[in-house]
Structures are given as structure tokens and as C-alpha cells.
Amino acid sequence: MITKKIFSLFNFHFSLFLVSLLTFFSLAKPSMVPAASLNLFSYGVFFLGLLLSACFHRSRAFFIILILGLSQLALTVHPAPDGAFRFYRLVIYPLICFFLPLNIIFFSRVKERGLLSFWGFARLGLILLQGFYIALAIFSHDAELTTPVRYAILPPPLPFFTPLPQTALFLFLAVFLFLLRQGTSRSYIDRALLAVLLAAGAAFHYIAVPNAVPFFLSTAIILLIIAVMQDSYAMAYIDELTGLPGRRALNQELLTLRGQYAIAMLDIDHFKKFNDTYGHDTGDDVLRLVATVMKEIEGGGKPFRYGGEEFSIIFPGQTAKEALPHLEALRQKIAKTPYVSHSKGQKKKRLPKRLFVTVSMGLAENSDSRKTGDMVIKNADKALYRAKENGRNCIKQ
């Protein structure tokens, strides 16, 4: 189970982090990259991330990006040569290493709220409170304020491979395991947080290497920007209930079709009666069940949620005759797949232990008289009504 989660999490976002890591090490002399240019780029990415996350109403990404940018500012705006280096290592660095993973795990659990709402201001206040604590430690020159952060959990003789304080190191590990256990069932922003944590950890680990902090923290922000765009795309094109591409995605797909293709319209039989009898929650579960089976369709079919209890399937490069066997296999598979209720209480009629549903389908292909995708869908819809009139649980052309 853990291996499966690792494989699913370490895909796109982790791959981008890995590319950035290899890029960093491929530079023969990282210090040769102008620090001013890299800082300018990183702060440009920072403000772009704030702008996009605010425009797309992704407050969690907004606040994490804000924290990453402020962390870079604190670690780079005051270089610490000579005598100031010891104070820098004792105060600023351990506090930022400690607070950042805590913020990541916090914002991985909270819900999206408006930036200008009460909750938005409360979360901003929490960030400012951390900044106030760091500023207090800096200007008071009181290293005791960081004593809990610099606490040695393991015996000092144990050789550590990283400059991170032990407390922060174990905190990074705990957050890493938590995000790993959380899995991929949530938004793209949640999926990106594991790679964001690793990028921040790399920035802190290579703190002594010139340009490491702006390089890796800007990488973390870029990962969040990509996740914001992915989430926005999913909201626009993916049906939230079933996980299938929605009507807008179908319209986009129709514009790309060329040559021969077939389209099927699918409708769940007696769905309204089913909904009225067992309740809308059970109806939603059945829609998810049918969509799950549809995702496994063979023959190159692309399923979409058309609306309500209706679905569409496009078969690019196939005739109706070629698509028919795959649709028949799908129809039989849906009819044989039971819905098993795990609900203890129902407002409507009590559900049987195993409930089966059937679907009716209409199939059409493009031709000289049906040149556009909309015309093919209309003909498939007419065939669907013939299937219903013919007793349902069948396919008509």
C-alpha cells in the first residue's frame, strides 16, 4: 500500500523537483550564476504565484507562496559573514526551518477560504505572528528564544549529514510521512505539497551553497503555480462528482475530431425513479459507479459526463460497427457490477444489500449528412431514445 502511494505521489510534481535538483548539480559552479539575476527571477516568480493564486481563489496556495517568499527574504536579504554568521545560524535559520514544515502541514488540512474573509485575515495574522516572533529574536539578540527549536533530540556525537537543527529535521520527516499517508485523493495543490516540502528542505540543506535558497524556494513556488493551474483546469473541464471529463471538455474534444469517428450516448435506466426511491446520495453513488466502469472501456473510447444521468463516449478513428462490440461489453459489465450500500440510514426506502443498474445506449457515426460532432451527438441521442422505447438495457444505432 505504501509502495503504491509513493509511486502515485512521486510522479509529475516530484519529477519536476528532481529535474530542478539535477539542474542545480549540473551547474559546474552555482556561484557563477549572478545572485542578483537569480533573486530577481525568484521574486518575479513569487509575485506571479501570489497573483495567480489570488485570481483563481486558491488561498492555501497563496499563503504557502507568501511564506516561501518571506523565508527567502529572511535568509538572503541579510548575508551573515564573519561575526554575524554565528547569530544568523542561531536565530534566523533554525526558526525558519522549524516554522515552514508546520505551515505546510497546517495549510494541507484547512479548507479553501476567501482571502478577504475572516478566515483569510486570521491565517494572515498567524503568518504575521510567526514573523513577529522571528523579528523579536533578531532585534532582541536573545538566542534563548530559539532554544526549543535547537533542542538536540539525539546525542550530539551522532554525525548528522545536514545543517538543519534536529528538531526541524524530524519535523520535516514527520510532515513528509503525513503527506505521504494522505495520498492523492485530494486536489493538485495537496499533491504538490510533498515536492514543495522537499524543495524547501533542499534549500535549507544547501544553505551554505551560493544561490541554493532562491533556486529551490522558487522551484517550490513554481510547483505551486503549476498545481493552481491544474486545479483550475480540473474545475473547468473535469466533472467533480464522477471524475470524468465534463461537457466543456467534450465540446473541446469535438473540435479536434478529424476523419472517421463514432459517438455513443449513454443513459442510466429509470434513474429518476431510482433517485426518488433511494435518495440523491445513493443516486450520486450510482453515477460514480457507472463512471468508474466507463473509465475501463476498451477500443480507444473516451468517456465524458454529458449531464444528469447521461454520458457520452467518443471513438476516434472508428466506425459505429467497430465501436459496437466495445459498447456491448461495457453495457454487460455495468449490468453485472453491483452497487453495495454502506450507509446505515436512509431517508428514503431502505436499500437492498446489492443493487444492479442497467444502461441504454445510442450510437452514431459521422457521414456526409452528419459532418459535425454536434450532428453526430443528436443522431446518437435519437438512437438512445429508440433504445429506451425498445425496452432499455440495449444499444441502438
VEXGU-214762 format. One record per residue (C-alpha): residue in one letter; x, y, z. Coordinates in steps of 0.001 Angstrom, whole numbers, plus 500000, padded with zeros to 6 digits. Layout:
residues N
AXYZ;...
//
This chain:
residues 397
M500000500000500000;I502803502412500939;T504688501496497753;K501612502327495669;K501248505709497375;I504912506505496845;F504599505662493148;S501432507739492721;L502801510746494598;F506261510710493061;N505116511376489540;F504624514784487950;H505459517212490768;F508235515055492162;S509674514689488655;L509832518470488315;F511584518716491674;L514035516018490575;V514733517939487343;S515444521083489369;L517764519123491662;L519692517696488714;T519820521134487109;F521273522605490285;F524004519968490472;S524705520151486750;L525890523728487164;A529667523436487386;K529873526470489639;P526495527591491050;S528175530681492425;M528934531790488862;V525222532454488290;P524667536140489151;A522929536257492529;A521097539471491629;S519639537906488470;L518535534761490288;N516995536786493109;L515157538969490609;F513814535876488853;S512789534208492120;Y510920537283493367;G509250537593489984;V508048534006490380;F506971534867493925;F504741537789492859;L503389535811489896;G502433532985492261;L500647535385494604;L498780536987491695;L497647533716490103;S496615532074493372;A494623535174494317;C492959535390490878;F491987531706490988;H490840531966494629;R493383529457495939;S494017530917499372;R496007527937500656;A498486528191497784;F498578531973498259;F499639531726501905;I502200528958501300;I503743531021498483;L503758534040500804;I505613532019503451;L508145530734500913;G508833534251499645;L509205535684503138;S511512532799504064;Q513747533594501117;L513747537274502064;A514787536476505620;L517542534081504550;T519064536190501783;V518489539865502474;H520898539845505430;P524004537862504497;A525905536714507523;P529651536874507029;D532255536861509755;G530980537603513256;A527322537826512310;F527331534272510957;R527003532656514381;F523983534797515308;Y522436534107511918;R522795530336512404;L521492530528515968;V518376532644515324;I517037533189511810;Y517901529902510138;P516571527416512770;L513315529351513243;I512536529350509515;C513478525665509240;F511054524963512092;F508106527112511025;L507963526208507323;P507005522489507613;L504472523413510294;N502844525852507880;I502800523292505086;I501032520705507221;F498620523355508530;F497601524559505082;S497337520974503841;R494487520429506320;V492475523658506228;K489739524388503713;E489845526998500996;R488594530348502275;G488415533774500693;L491497535933501141;L489358538858502307;S487188536760504620;F487535536460508392;W489389533166507952;G491694534730505378;F492664537531507746;A493052535029510611;R495524532964508567;L497407536078507542;G497563537038511222;L499056533625512030;I501824534207509478;L502471537716510804;L502675536321514331;Q505465533982513226;G507222536882511540;F506898538922514730;Y508480536104516733;I511422535877514332;A511843539675514348;L511748539674518153;A514501537052518261;I516589539052515780;F516329542522517292;S516469541380520907;H519606539324520204;D518112536764522558;A519250533343521354;E517197531684524100;L514075532305522015;T515333529601519663;T516391527118522366;P513348524782521841;V513992524798518091;R517669523938518528;Y516992521174521065;A519128518086520389;I516806515066520292;L519599512563519705;P523034512501521370;P525480515109519959;P528131512540518946;L525750511205516307;P527029512555512958;F524372514433511020;F524593514966507294;T522659518246507272;P522926521677508889;L519208521578509766;P518592521542513536;Q517495518139514792;T514049519411515777;A513425520825512299;L514850517705510633;F512498515379512497;L509626517782511859;F510363517659508104;L510364513857508313;A507053513773510220;V505360516106507727;F506794514076504844;L505276510866506251;F501958512607506907;L501709513925503344;L502697510509502036;R499951508862504080;Q497445511475502925;G497634510079499381;T496475511573496072;S492716511714496554;R492712515476497124;S493475518480494913;Y496558519059492797;I497770521571495369;D497720518834498011;R499579516518495653;A502240519163495037;L502910519814498734;L505200516799499105;A507504518089496358;V507225521614497797;L508385520252501169;L511344518515499516;A512308521669497607;A512216523718500806;G514256521044502563;A516842521202499770;A517054524992500144;F517733524673503866;H520110521718503489;Y522279523539500920;I522096526851502780;A525870527276502566;V525888526870498763;P525544530204496922;N522147530700495244;A520656527497496738;V517929529303498710;P516425531352495827;F516865528437493406;F514992525818495430;L512379528117497000;S511469529482493570;T511216525849492428;A508733525238495245;I506691528266494177;I506707527137490530;L505375523746491653;L502506525501493433;I501788527712490398;I501514524606488223;A499233522971490814;V496973526060490863;M496661525890487075;Q495955522144487230;D493245522657489846;S491651525424487795;Y491697523245484683;A490114520371486617;M487342522630487914;A486564523817484391;Y486880520537482495;I486514517646484965;D483176516656486471;E483616516809490238;L481145514034491045;T482324511320488664;G485890512357487854;L485141512108484124;P485773514980481698;G482679517180481615;R480571518891478964;R483129521623478287;A485854519026477732;L483510517161475370;N482935520318473325;Q486702520849473094;E487212517244472006;L484573517602469275;L486565520488467784;T489636518281467405;L487925515350465674;R489038514633462127;G488262511796459740;Q486161508840460835;Y484699508672464362;A481703507338466272;I479868508763469289;A477682506920471787;M475171508456474193;L474547506501477395;D471705506917479891;I471080505126483212;D467726503346483047;H464946504576485378;F467372506886487160;K464721509397488276;K462650506634489843;F465805505243491435;N466645508676492861;D463135509179494226;T463142505732495836;Y466561505577497440;G467627509224497715;H470014511533495894;D473080510405497843;T472620506872496571;G471940508281493104;D475276510086493207;D476990506843494252;V475459505053491266;L476676507787488911;R480179507298490307;L479853503527489890;V478834503803486226;A481611506344485587;T484184504037487188;V483200501203484871;M483178503550481873;K486783504559482549;E487774500971481757;I486157500904478316;E488340499417475595;G488716500188471909;G490085503689472425;G486777505063473711;K486877508406475572;P484082508758478155;F482531512095479226;R479806513185481641;Y477240514860479396;G474881515986482148;G472463514481484671;E472446510717484192;E473687510963480603;F477218510166479427;S478997510334476073;I481720508159474589;I483800509180471579;F485592506591469444;P488120508479467278;G489071506734464036;Q486343504074464341;T483066503340462638;A479897502557464563;K480297498896463617;E483811498826465099;A482732500593468299;L479637498422468866;P481411495377470450;H483177497597472976;L479898499284473916;E478171495921474273;A480942494724476586;L480541497927478602;R476761497535478825;Q477103493969480131;K479806494932482598;I477666497737484073;A474684495388484382;K476812492838486252;T478512495325488583;P476524495667491820;Y476188498780493907;V476785497834497524;S475359500239500086;H477459501005503155;S475007503536504540;K473381502675507862;G470469505010507484;Q468399506156504504;K465796508898504362;K464130507025501527;K463348503329501079;R465923501021502639;L468477499795500115;P468957496109499385;K472429494728500049;R473248494514496333;L471625496753493765;F472117496486490000;V471550499172487390;T471367498988483614;V472043501487480850;S470666502235477420;M472872503469474586;G472528505177471238;L475319505030468662;A476023507111465558;E478966507891463291;N479874510840461106;S478935510792457447;D478207513158454563;S474876514071456168;R476375514270459689;K479529516285459218;T479868517925462655;G480213516418466103;D477019518135467290;M475058516480464471;V476503513060465340;I475554513562469012;K471990514478468007;N471709511281465963;A473202509241468820;D470651510859471137;K467817509846468801;A469163506290468784;L469257506402472596;Y465529507192472722;R464869504264470405;A466789502057472828;K464566503266475680;E461417502649473658;N462708499176472837;G462730498146476495;R466008499712477728;N469276497908478600;C470235497734474923;I472091499584472171;K470536501113469079;Q472044502794466023;
//
